[in-house]
Amino acid sequence: MTYERNGGTNVPPPHDIPHYHGDQVRVIFVIGAVLLIVAQSTGADLPLSTFSTVISAVLLVVAAGITNPAQFWIHWANAFLAVYGTILFGMMAIDNYRAGISIFNPSFVYVEMLALLSLIALYFTTRTVRGLHMSPRF
């Protein structure tokens, strides 16, 4: 069955796919990429070099741009990016807190926000992978 409003593809509209959260992951990744660039440009202490920060932002935006329900592999790539971000920024946020850095320090706020965004993206990506894996259409 083809769907004319989707350009004649065999991909059903997103609301017909149980547990598909690619749209939410897409938004979270773009917000995370913007936050990375803003944090780095304002001098925040991130666990990445300037080059790595820009490359990470580009990877997040590219992953967001190609996320769709028809390509199963991208959701695994999204899961990898979310796991990596959660571990990287989560560990730094915890280390900063234990070191006594003020929770009002901009670097702490940026790192904490990036850790939480990565964790939320991981949740939605995991639900998407699970939903697509269990779906008889995919």
Backbone as ProteinMPNN parsed JSONL, in Angstrom:
{"seq_chain_A": "MTYERNGGTNVPPPHDIPHYHGDQVRVIFVIGAVLLIVAQSTGADLPLSTFSTVISAVLLVVAAGITNPAQFWIHWANAFLAVYGTILFGMMAIDNYRAGISIFNPSFVYVEMLALLSLIALYFTTRTVRGLHMSPRF", "coords_chain_A": {"N_chain_A": [[0.844, -1.163, 0.0], [0.617, 2.142, -0.905], [1.267, 5.487, 0.122], [0.063, 8.436, -0.825], [0.444, 11.041, 0.164], [2.913, 10.864, 1.309], [4.679, 11.0, -0.726], [4.327, 8.778, -2.292], [5.564, 6.584, -1.166], [6.19, 3.464, 0.59], [6.055, 3.792, 3.239], [4.306, 3.995, 6.191], [2.272, 6.615, 7.656], [3.716, 8.409, 10.467], [2.106, 8.234, 12.818], [0.931, 5.778, 12.62], [2.736, 3.905, 13.348], [3.553, 1.992, 15.98], [5.073, 3.084, 18.957], [6.963, 4.738, 17.714], [9.318, 7.176, 17.925], [10.926, 8.881, 16.56], [10.64, 11.523, 15.672], [10.7, 13.041, 18.033], [13.278, 12.444, 18.928], [14.739, 13.577, 16.886], [14.268, 16.336, 17.294], [15.405, 16.651, 19.86], [18.097, 16.03, 19.303], [18.816, 18.135, 17.577], [18.468, 20.341, 19.265], [20.406, 19.642, 21.174], [22.729, 19.819, 19.567], [22.786, 22.561, 18.952], [23.057, 23.549, 21.542], [25.575, 22.495, 22.202], [27.261, 23.989, 20.47], [26.736, 26.62, 21.338], [27.532, 26.429, 24.036], [30.284, 25.813, 23.754], [31.166, 28.086, 22.372], [30.775, 30.068, 24.25], [32.654, 29.577, 26.09], [32.396, 27.467, 27.886], [33.337, 24.742, 29.994], [33.782, 21.937, 28.483], [33.849, 18.356, 27.895], [35.122, 17.99, 25.479], [37.196, 18.849, 22.68], [37.401, 21.907, 20.747], [37.189, 21.301, 18.002], [36.159, 18.657, 18.154], [33.739, 19.204, 19.362], [32.373, 20.671, 17.394], [32.298, 18.743, 15.346], [30.766, 16.806, 16.651], [28.342, 18.193, 16.937], [27.666, 18.473, 14.246], [27.364, 15.748, 13.531], [25.153, 15.081, 15.152], [23.148, 16.706, 14.01], [23.093, 15.741, 11.378], [22.331, 13.074, 11.856], [19.814, 13.593, 12.956], [18.593, 14.712, 10.727], [18.406, 12.567, 8.909], [16.859, 10.733, 10.175], [14.229, 8.483, 10.096], [11.253, 6.444, 9.775], [11.566, 4.387, 7.915], [14.163, 3.51, 7.642], [15.848, 1.358, 9.418], [18.422, 1.14, 10.549], [19.334, 3.71, 11.226], [18.203, 4.316, 13.646], [19.571, 2.713, 15.406], [22.057, 3.928, 15.155], [21.371, 6.414, 16.209], [20.849, 5.592, 18.818], [23.42, 4.834, 19.62], [24.718, 7.361, 19.521], [23.245, 8.672, 21.504], [23.804, 7.099, 23.785], [26.576, 7.481, 23.963], [26.676, 10.293, 24.386], [25.265, 10.449, 26.818], [26.926, 8.996, 28.584], [29.393, 10.41, 28.335], [28.761, 13.192, 28.965], [27.244, 12.836, 31.258], [29.021, 11.612, 33.07], [30.873, 13.69, 33.342], [29.266, 15.699, 34.431], [28.575, 14.589, 36.917], [31.128, 14.292, 38.031], [31.879, 17.019, 38.147], [29.995, 17.968, 39.981], [30.65, 16.487, 42.263], [33.157, 17.539, 42.685], [32.61, 19.915, 43.764], [31.825, 22.072, 42.252], [29.821, 24.85, 41.618], [26.3, 24.586, 41.169], [25.246, 26.586, 39.749], [27.125, 27.452, 38.047], [27.903, 28.25, 34.736], [29.18, 26.328, 33.042], [28.679, 23.909, 34.355], [25.9, 23.854, 34.162], [25.496, 23.709, 31.357], [26.747, 21.219, 30.759], [25.237, 19.484, 32.345], [22.688, 19.846, 31.192], [23.201, 18.83, 28.62], [23.773, 16.176, 29.274], [21.294, 15.341, 30.31], [19.603, 15.767, 28.081], [20.729, 13.889, 26.332], [20.171, 11.54, 27.719], [17.358, 11.509, 27.681], [16.97, 11.379, 24.913], [18.07, 8.862, 24.506], [16.192, 7.234, 25.802], [13.866, 7.645, 24.164], [14.875, 6.753, 21.707], [15.453, 4.084, 22.259], [12.884, 3.108, 22.75], [11.861, 3.441, 20.191], [13.477, 1.708, 18.634], [12.768, -0.702, 19.812], [9.997, -0.726, 19.253], [9.99, -0.719, 16.408], [11.356, -3.072, 15.942], [9.603, -4.97, 16.948], [7.435, -4.642, 15.339], [5.408, -6.016, 12.771], [5.651, -5.061, 10.222], [8.25, -4.307, 9.696]], "CA_chain_A": [[0.0, 0.0, 0.0], [1.404, 3.375, -0.942], [0.635, 6.666, 0.704], [0.341, 9.534, -1.738], [0.951, 12.233, 0.84], [4.315, 10.622, 1.648], [5.435, 10.906, -1.965], [4.133, 7.477, -2.908], [6.423, 5.556, -0.566], [5.509, 2.423, 1.34], [6.198, 4.088, 4.658], [3.057, 4.511, 6.743], [2.435, 7.846, 8.426], [4.308, 8.105, 11.766], [1.147, 7.877, 13.86], [0.529, 4.381, 12.444], [3.824, 3.039, 13.793], [3.579, 2.002, 17.444], [6.317, 3.392, 19.668], [7.93, 5.475, 16.907], [9.611, 8.475, 18.542], [11.996, 9.507, 15.788], [10.441, 12.973, 15.61], [11.176, 13.61, 19.294], [14.739, 12.298, 18.932], [15.231, 14.576, 15.939], [14.234, 17.644, 17.964], [16.388, 16.619, 20.946], [19.438, 16.082, 18.721], [19.075, 19.491, 17.068], [18.652, 21.181, 20.455], [21.716, 19.29, 21.718], [23.769, 20.364, 18.687], [22.813, 24.011, 19.184], [23.589, 23.741, 22.89], [27.015, 22.24, 22.124], [27.924, 25.125, 19.825], [26.61, 27.776, 22.228], [28.378, 26.191, 25.207], [31.692, 25.926, 23.368], [31.486, 29.461, 21.984], [30.751, 30.931, 25.434], [33.776, 29.225, 26.95], [32.067, 26.432, 28.874], [34.305, 23.654, 30.129], [33.185, 20.709, 27.971], [34.836, 17.271, 27.788], [35.488, 17.856, 24.075], [37.926, 19.97, 22.091], [36.548, 22.714, 19.867], [36.958, 20.513, 16.793], [35.272, 17.549, 18.495], [32.417, 19.768, 19.634], [31.738, 20.995, 16.109], [32.025, 17.462, 14.674], [29.64, 16.195, 17.369], [27.135, 18.932, 16.562], [27.349, 18.096, 12.859], [26.847, 14.37, 13.562], [23.802, 15.092, 15.714], [22.227, 17.302, 13.045], [22.956, 14.8, 10.258], [21.507, 11.959, 12.343], [18.44, 14.102, 13.057], [18.071, 14.929, 9.378], [18.1, 11.335, 8.164], [16.016, 9.84, 10.982], [12.907, 8.207, 9.532], [10.828, 5.089, 10.143], [11.849, 3.391, 6.883], [15.537, 3.039, 7.75], [16.004, 0.835, 10.774], [19.789, 1.317, 11.025], [19.575, 5.046, 11.784], [17.784, 4.325, 15.05], [20.7, 2.154, 16.144], [23.062, 4.992, 15.187], [20.874, 7.388, 17.186], [21.053, 5.013, 20.145], [24.84, 4.955, 19.912], [25.001, 8.765, 19.834], [22.623, 8.994, 22.792], [24.584, 6.423, 24.834], [27.859, 8.175, 24.056], [26.431, 11.586, 25.03], [24.872, 10.23, 28.213], [28.117, 8.605, 29.347], [30.379, 11.494, 28.321], [28.319, 14.374, 29.703], [26.787, 12.41, 32.577], [30.189, 11.434, 33.938], [31.463, 14.994, 33.642], [28.355, 16.412, 35.333], [28.726, 13.998, 38.249], [32.464, 14.671, 38.513], [31.84, 18.44, 38.502], [29.207, 18.12, 41.211], [31.457, 15.944, 43.37], [34.306, 18.419, 42.89], [32.144, 21.105, 44.451], [31.513, 23.169, 41.331], [28.479, 25.372, 41.865], [25.297, 24.195, 40.173], [24.911, 27.793, 38.989], [28.222, 27.682, 37.113], [27.4, 27.964, 33.382], [29.735, 25.074, 32.51], [27.934, 22.81, 34.971], [24.543, 23.858, 33.599], [25.572, 23.191, 29.985], [27.059, 19.788, 30.78], [24.06, 18.797, 32.899], [21.633, 19.855, 30.169], [23.583, 17.894, 27.56], [23.605, 14.818, 29.813], [19.856, 15.039, 30.397], [19.078, 15.632, 26.711], [21.199, 12.604, 25.809], [19.43, 10.49, 28.417], [15.987, 11.503, 27.144], [17.07, 10.855, 23.549], [18.298, 7.42, 24.627], [14.9, 6.62, 26.121], [13.002, 7.644, 22.985], [15.481, 5.914, 20.677], [15.269, 2.697, 22.671], [11.475, 2.77, 22.494], [11.688, 3.343, 18.743], [14.107, 0.458, 18.186], [11.919, -1.785, 20.297], [8.74, -0.712, 18.495], [10.224, -1.141, 15.03], [11.769, -4.47, 15.961], [8.437, -5.798, 17.229], [6.414, -4.402, 14.328], [5.462, -7.017, 11.697], [5.922, -4.402, 8.94], [9.663, -3.989, 9.498]], "C_chain_A": [[0.892, 1.23, 0.0], [0.574, 4.523, -0.387], [1.031, 7.866, -0.137], [0.922, 10.748, -1.019], [2.389, 12.068, 1.313], [5.153, 10.473, 0.385], [5.334, 9.552, -2.626], [5.013, 6.383, -2.339], [5.578, 4.537, 0.174], [5.591, 2.646, 2.843], [4.869, 4.636, 5.177], [3.305, 5.813, 7.49], [2.931, 7.511, 9.833], [3.308, 7.681, 12.84], [0.646, 6.449, 13.735], [1.599, 3.399, 12.924], [3.87, 3.092, 15.316], [4.984, 2.275, 17.975], [7.363, 4.075, 18.802], [8.096, 6.868, 17.507], [10.754, 9.181, 17.829], [11.873, 11.014, 15.713], [10.949, 13.657, 16.876], [12.701, 13.551, 19.368], [15.362, 13.35, 18.023], [15.313, 15.955, 16.599], [15.3, 17.703, 19.066], [17.807, 16.718, 20.394], [19.766, 17.478, 18.195], [19.281, 20.459, 18.236], [20.021, 20.908, 21.079], [22.855, 19.858, 20.887], [23.906, 21.873, 18.878], [23.442, 24.306, 20.539], [25.104, 23.49, 22.921], [27.76, 23.448, 21.563], [27.882, 26.358, 20.726], [27.534, 27.613, 23.435], [29.853, 26.374, 24.862], [32.052, 27.374, 23.048], [31.448, 30.429, 23.165], [31.825, 30.546, 26.447], [33.469, 28.198, 28.02], [33.127, 25.337, 28.846], [33.61, 22.351, 29.74], [34.256, 19.627, 27.871], [35.294, 17.017, 26.359], [36.317, 19.058, 23.644], [36.96, 20.762, 21.206], [36.201, 21.942, 18.6], [35.969, 19.379, 17.06], [33.849, 18.035, 18.784], [31.679, 20.055, 18.337], [31.393, 19.715, 15.348], [30.829, 16.773, 15.337], [28.326, 16.872, 17.009], [26.701, 18.571, 15.142], [26.763, 16.687, 12.817], [25.425, 14.313, 14.1], [22.785, 15.645, 14.712], [22.028, 16.385, 11.838], [22.089, 13.615, 10.667], [20.046, 12.389, 12.458], [17.807, 14.238, 11.674], [17.698, 13.661, 8.637], [17.268, 10.338, 8.972], [14.638, 9.715, 10.339], [12.532, 6.766, 9.843], [11.18, 4.016, 9.123], [13.244, 2.804, 6.997], [15.811, 2.646, 9.19], [17.375, 1.158, 11.353], [20.013, 2.666, 11.681], [19.172, 5.111, 13.252], [18.851, 3.683, 15.939], [21.828, 3.179, 16.227], [22.655, 6.068, 16.191], [21.081, 6.878, 18.61], [22.518, 5.106, 20.547], [25.206, 6.384, 20.298], [24.443, 9.152, 21.199], [23.376, 8.343, 23.951], [25.904, 7.16, 25.045], [27.694, 9.521, 24.775], [26.073, 11.446, 26.496], [26.084, 9.883, 29.062], [29.092, 9.778, 29.459], [29.954, 12.666, 29.205], [27.819, 14.023, 31.101], [27.944, 12.241, 33.542], [30.808, 12.773, 34.308], [30.586, 15.779, 34.608], [28.499, 15.89, 36.766], [30.085, 14.368, 38.847], [32.502, 16.137, 38.938], [31.088, 18.663, 39.806], [30.008, 17.642, 42.421], [32.664, 16.821, 43.685], [33.902, 19.728, 43.558], [31.87, 22.292, 43.55], [30.058, 23.565, 41.545], [27.507, 24.93, 40.77], [24.835, 25.394, 39.346], [26.028, 28.188, 38.028], [27.718, 27.339, 35.708], [27.931, 26.665, 32.779], [28.981, 23.871, 33.064], [26.539, 22.706, 34.355], [24.543, 23.285, 32.187], [25.796, 21.674, 29.972], [25.874, 18.987, 31.307], [22.926, 18.736, 31.883], [21.945, 18.88, 29.037], [23.437, 16.444, 28.015], [22.129, 14.432, 29.85], [19.216, 14.905, 29.023], [19.49, 14.295, 26.105], [20.429, 11.446, 26.433], [17.991, 10.386, 27.901], [15.984, 10.965, 25.714], [17.288, 9.347, 23.559], [16.993, 6.681, 24.927], [14.018, 6.523, 24.865], [13.566, 6.761, 21.867], [15.297, 4.435, 20.999], [13.835, 2.247, 22.435], [11.223, 2.606, 20.998], [12.271, 2.038, 18.21], [13.249, -0.727, 18.591], [10.624, -1.872, 19.48], [8.924, -1.18, 17.058], [10.632, -2.604, 14.954], [10.566, -5.398, 16.159], [7.343, -5.671, 16.16], [6.516, -5.431, 13.212], [5.795, -6.385, 10.335], [7.396, -4.219, 8.673], [10.497, -5.186, 9.785]], "O_chain_A": [[1.812, 1.341, 0.81], [-0.657, 4.511, -0.432], [2.196, 8.264, -0.158], [1.809, 11.414, -1.554], [3.024, 13.055, 1.685], [6.229, 9.877, 0.426], [6.181, 9.208, -3.45], [5.189, 5.345, -2.977], [4.377, 4.736, 0.36], [5.23, 1.766, 3.625], [4.364, 5.632, 4.659], [4.429, 6.082, 7.911], [2.608, 6.443, 10.353], [3.635, 6.851, 13.688], [-0.005, 5.949, 14.652], [1.379, 2.188, 12.903], [4.193, 4.135, 15.886], [5.964, 1.73, 17.466], [8.55, 4.004, 19.12], [7.141, 7.64, 17.587], [11.464, 9.987, 18.429], [12.882, 11.718, 15.691], [11.557, 14.725, 16.806], [13.34, 14.502, 19.82], [16.39, 13.941, 18.356], [16.32, 16.651, 16.47], [16.014, 18.699, 19.185], [18.638, 17.424, 20.966], [20.892, 17.947, 18.359], [20.177, 21.302, 18.191], [20.72, 21.843, 21.471], [23.847, 20.33, 21.442], [25.018, 22.395, 18.957], [24.267, 25.211, 20.662], [25.832, 24.21, 23.604], [28.772, 23.875, 22.12], [28.882, 27.063, 20.861], [28.237, 28.551, 23.812], [30.588, 27.025, 25.605], [33.131, 27.838, 23.417], [32.033, 31.509, 23.088], [31.897, 31.121, 27.533], [34.227, 28.077, 28.982], [33.727, 25.051, 27.81], [32.931, 21.734, 30.56], [35.442, 19.94, 27.773], [35.803, 15.937, 26.057], [36.157, 20.155, 24.179], [35.836, 20.326, 20.954], [35.047, 21.932, 18.173], [35.045, 19.166, 16.276], [32.876, 17.344, 18.481], [30.502, 19.723, 18.197], [30.312, 19.613, 14.768], [29.975, 16.217, 14.647], [27.313, 16.203, 16.801], [25.514, 18.387, 14.873], [25.765, 16.457, 12.134], [24.586, 13.584, 13.571], [21.685, 15.108, 14.584], [20.913, 16.264, 11.331], [21.211, 13.198, 9.913], [19.144, 11.632, 12.098], [16.634, 13.918, 11.48], [16.775, 13.668, 7.822], [17.002, 9.229, 8.509], [13.97, 10.714, 10.074], [13.404, 5.952, 10.145], [11.098, 2.83, 9.442], [13.49, 1.707, 6.497], [15.983, 3.497, 10.063], [17.479, 1.429, 12.55], [20.811, 2.763, 12.614], [19.747, 5.885, 14.018], [19.011, 4.071, 17.096], [22.486, 3.288, 17.261], [23.493, 6.575, 16.936], [21.446, 7.644, 19.502], [22.825, 5.424, 21.697], [25.915, 6.604, 21.279], [25.089, 9.874, 21.96], [23.566, 8.972, 24.992], [26.298, 7.427, 26.181], [28.477, 9.851, 25.665], [26.524, 12.234, 27.327], [26.248, 10.427, 30.153], [29.559, 10.1, 30.552], [30.701, 13.083, 30.091], [27.953, 14.824, 32.027], [27.869, 12.671, 34.693], [31.221, 12.975, 35.449], [31.096, 16.451, 35.504], [28.538, 16.674, 37.714], [30.178, 14.715, 40.024], [33.088, 16.468, 39.969], [31.508, 19.465, 40.64], [30.041, 18.298, 43.461], [33.139, 16.844, 44.82], [34.755, 20.554, 43.881], [31.699, 23.41, 44.037], [29.177, 22.71, 41.64], [27.857, 24.905, 39.59], [24.117, 25.234, 38.358], [25.89, 29.154, 37.278], [27.165, 26.258, 35.501], [27.197, 25.972, 32.074], [28.681, 22.928, 32.333], [26.059, 21.611, 34.063], [23.688, 22.466, 31.851], [25.111, 20.943, 29.257], [25.549, 17.929, 30.769], [22.278, 17.701, 31.729], [21.054, 18.184, 28.551], [23.027, 15.584, 27.236], [21.763, 13.321, 29.465], [18.378, 14.028, 28.814], [18.687, 13.641, 25.439], [20.078, 10.485, 25.749], [17.476, 9.285, 27.71], [15.104, 10.188, 25.341], [16.748, 8.635, 22.712], [16.732, 5.62, 24.36], [13.494, 5.456, 24.547], [12.808, 6.096, 21.161], [15.017, 3.631, 20.111], [13.599, 1.131, 21.972], [10.459, 1.733, 20.586], [11.628, 1.344, 17.422], [13.033, -1.646, 17.802], [10.21, -2.957, 19.07], [8.111, -1.949, 16.544], [10.287, -3.296, 13.996], [10.525, -6.492, 15.595], [6.435, -6.501, 16.093], [7.621, -5.7, 12.741], [6.177, -7.092, 9.402], [7.779, -3.994, 7.525], [11.722, -5.125, 9.676]]}, "name": "protein", "num_of_chains": 1, "seq": "MTYERNGGTNVPPPHDIPHYHGDQVRVIFVIGAVLLIVAQSTGADLPLSTFSTVISAVLLVVAAGITNPAQFWIHWANAFLAVYGTILFGMMAIDNYRAGISIFNPSFVYVEMLALLSLIALYFTTRTVRGLHMSPRF"}
